Amino acid sequence: MRVDLAKYINQYVLCKGWITDWEQINKNTFRAYIEKPLIKQPNKNAVWDDLETLSREHHINLFLPYNIEKGNPYKRYACVTFAGYIKQYTRSDGTTDYGVYPIAQSTLHQELLEMDDYVKSVTDEFSTTSVETLMHLEKNVKPYILHLEEELEEAGDLLPTFYHNYDFYKKEINEWKNSISHLCNIIRTIHSNRRLRRLNKVKENLAIYVPEFNFDDAVANMRKPSKLMHKKALKKGSRKV
């Protein structure tokens, strides 16, 4: 019995361990057996290695609202990270123990990695001075950066810091804002100048027809991007030019 966890009941925690087994408890509840889990006190300003350790357990049960008929979400002996609340539960024999009931956590780390891939796909598909590139930056990339900033603030003290802390994410998002805005300004400058258009083989100033997304504009902030950005957006966007 994980008695050390009793004093942390209902507390939000971050955990890391290795999955070694699993079981479908009922139609909608999946239990994963996590071996050698390390349980830590969250702090949005500190990364995982610097967090306060609350407990080291031999194993812990991770309860998920999941039906294994959809496919197993884990691979045996894979290292897993998760966030959730310590809860007491009753075994089938009537005894009690403690486990972690996870909650949906921010995927900011993965989404920022996808930003790199998406911007690269745009610049691979089109010239960096083209109106198509400008349109994707204004219509897709800028609103998505705003979405990431909102996600960071909404996560608050529940921000998982397995990879980076709040300050790191804030700085990276601001850098994205500045670099994308700078690139948009370069494209608009090239399109608005006859000599620069000739040098960059741009036939006419089409940039004037692409609305500018302003990060500080309250109306612009209402434009919510799609959660996922992928190459299908490139074809869809290019048809509208």
C-alpha positions in Angstrom: 0.0 0.0 0.0 1.3 3.4 -1.0 0.8 5.0 2.5 3.2 7.9 1.7 0.6 9.2 -0.8 -2.1 9.5 1.8 -1.0 13.0 2.9 -1.1 14.2 -0.7 -4.7 13.0 -1.5 -6.5 15.3 -4.0 -3.2 17.1 -4.7 -2.1 17.8 -8.3 1.2 16.1 -9.1 3.5 15.4 -12.0 4.7 11.9 -12.5 7.2 9.9 -14.5 7.7 6.1 -14.6 7.7 3.0 -16.8 4.6 1.1 -17.9 5.0 -2.6 -17.4 1.4 -3.9 -17.5 -2.3 -2.8 -17.9 -5.8 -4.0 -17.4 -9.3 -3.0 -18.5 -11.2 -2.5 -15.3 -14.6 -2.0 -16.9 -16.0 -0.8 -20.2 -14.7 2.7 -19.7 -11.8 2.5 -17.2 -8.3 1.4 -18.2 -5.7 0.9 -15.5 -2.0 1.1 -16.3 0.6 -0.3 -14.0 3.5 2.2 -13.7 6.7 0.9 -12.2 9.2 3.0 -10.2 7.2 6.2 -10.5 8.7 9.4 -9.3 6.0 11.8 -8.1 6.8 15.5 -7.8 5.3 18.8 -6.7 4.5 21.0 -9.8 6.0 24.4 -10.2 5.5 26.2 -13.5 8.8 28.1 -12.9 10.9 25.0 -12.5 11.7 22.1 -14.9 11.2 18.4 -13.9 14.7 17.8 -12.6 14.4 20.8 -10.2 11.0 20.0 -8.8 10.5 18.9 -5.2 10.1 15.1 -5.0 7.0 14.0 -3.0 7.4 10.3 -3.3 9.2 7.4 -4.9 7.1 4.3 -5.3 7.6 0.7 -6.3 4.6 1.1 -8.6 1.5 3.1 -9.0 -1.8 2.6 -10.8 -2.8 5.1 -13.5 -6.5 5.2 -14.1 -7.7 6.4 -17.5 -11.2 6.9 -19.0 -10.4 4.6 -22.0 -11.6 1.4 -23.7 -8.8 -0.9 -24.8 -10.9 -2.1 -27.7 -9.9 1.1 -29.4 -6.3 -0.1 -29.2 -3.7 0.0 -26.4 -2.5 3.6 -25.9 0.8 2.3 -24.4 3.8 0.1 -25.2 5.3 -2.1 -22.5 8.4 -0.7 -20.8 7.9 2.7 -22.3 8.7 5.8 -20.2 5.6 7.8 -19.6 5.0 11.2 -18.1 1.6 12.3 -16.8 -0.2 14.8 -14.5 -3.1 14.2 -12.3 -4.5 14.0 -8.8 -3.8 11.6 -6.0 -7.0 9.7 -5.2 -7.9 6.9 -2.8 -9.6 3.9 -4.3 -11.0 0.6 -3.1 -9.8 -2.8 -4.4 -12.1 -5.6 -5.3 -11.2 -7.3 -2.0 -12.4 -4.2 0.0 -9.0 -2.9 0.9 -8.0 0.7 0.0 -4.9 2.2 -1.8 -3.9 5.3 -3.6 -3.4 6.0 -7.3 -3.2 8.8 -9.8 -6.2 9.9 -11.8 -4.8 11.9 -14.7 -6.3 15.1 -16.2 -5.8 16.5 -19.7 -2.6 18.5 -19.7 -1.1 21.2 -21.9 0.6 19.9 -25.0 2.4 23.1 -25.5 5.8 21.5 -25.9 4.6 19.3 -28.8 2.7 22.1 -30.4 5.8 24.4 -30.5 7.7 21.6 -32.2 4.9 21.3 -34.8 5.2 25.1 -35.4 8.8 24.5 -36.7 7.5 21.8 -39.0 4.6 23.9 -40.3 6.6 27.0 -41.0 9.2 24.9 -42.8 6.5 23.2 -44.9 5.3 26.7 -45.9 8.7 27.9 -47.0 9.5 24.6 -48.7 6.2 24.8 -50.7 6.5 28.5 -51.7 9.1 31.2 -52.2 9.8 33.1 -48.9 8.9 36.3 -50.8 5.6 35.1 -52.3 2.1 36.2 -51.4 1.2 32.6 -50.7 3.8 32.5 -47.9 2.5 35.9 -46.5 -1.0 34.6 -46.6 -0.2 31.5 -44.6 1.8 33.5 -42.1 -1.0 36.0 -41.5 -4.0 33.6 -41.7 -2.6 30.4 -40.0 0.7 31.0 -38.3 0.1 34.2 -36.4 -3.4 33.1 -35.1 -1.8 29.8 -34.0 1.0 31.7 -32.1 -1.7 33.6 -30.3 -3.5 30.3 -29.5 -0.2 29.0 -28.0 0.2 32.1 -25.9 -3.4 31.7 -24.6 -2.8 28.0 -23.8 0.3 28.9 -21.8 -1.6 31.4 -19.7 -4.6 29.2 -19.2 -2.4 26.3 -18.0 -1.2 28.5 -15.1 0.0 26.5 -12.1 -1.0 23.3 -13.9 1.6 23.7 -16.6 3.6 20.5 -17.0 7.3 21.2 -16.9 8.7 17.9 -18.0 10.7 19.7 -20.7 10.7 23.4 -20.1 9.3 26.0 -17.6 6.9 28.9 -18.0 9.7 31.5 -18.8 11.1 29.3 -21.5 7.8 28.9 -23.3 6.9 32.6 -22.9 10.3 33.6 -24.4 9.9 31.1 -27.3 6.4 32.3 -28.1 7.6 36.0 -28.1 10.4 35.0 -30.4 7.9 33.4 -32.8 5.8 36.6 -32.7 8.8 38.7 -33.5 10.3 36.5 -36.2 7.0 35.9 -38.1 6.1 39.6 -37.9 9.5 40.5 -39.2 9.2 38.1 -42.1 5.7 39.4 -43.0 7.1 43.0 -43.0 9.9 41.9 -45.3 7.5 40.3 -47.8 5.2 43.4 -47.7 8.2 45.7 -48.3 9.4 43.7 -51.3 5.9 43.7 -52.8 5.5 47.4 -52.3 8.8 48.4 -54.0 9.2 48.2 -57.7 12.9 47.7 -57.6 12.7 45.0 -55.0 9.9 43.2 -56.9 12.2 43.0 -60.0 15.1 41.7 -57.9 12.9 39.0 -56.3 11.0 38.2 -59.5 7.7 39.3 -58.0 5.3 40.4 -60.8 2.9 42.6 -58.9 2.1 43.8 -55.4 -0.4 41.2 -54.3 0.5 41.6 -50.6 -1.8 44.6 -50.3 -4.7 42.2 -50.6 -3.6 40.1 -47.6 -5.0 41.4 -44.3 -2.5 41.9 -41.5 -3.0 39.9 -38.3 -2.3 42.2 -35.3 -1.4 40.4 -32.1 -2.6 43.3 -30.0 -5.9 43.9 -31.8 -8.9 42.8 -29.8 -10.9 42.0 -32.9 -8.0 40.0 -34.4 -7.8 38.0 -31.2 -11.3 36.6 -31.9 -9.9 34.8 -34.9 -9.3 31.3 -33.6 -7.0 29.1 -35.6 -7.4 25.4 -36.1 -5.7 23.2 -33.4 -3.7 21.4 -36.1 -1.7 22.9 -38.9 -0.6 20.7 -41.7 0.2 20.7 -45.4 -3.5 20.4 -46.4 -3.7 24.1 -45.4 -1.1 25.0 -48.0 -3.3 23.7 -50.9 -6.4 25.2 -49.4 -4.7 28.6 -48.9 -3.1 28.7 -52.3 -6.4 28.2 -54.1 -7.8 31.3 -52.5 -5.0 33.7 -53.8 
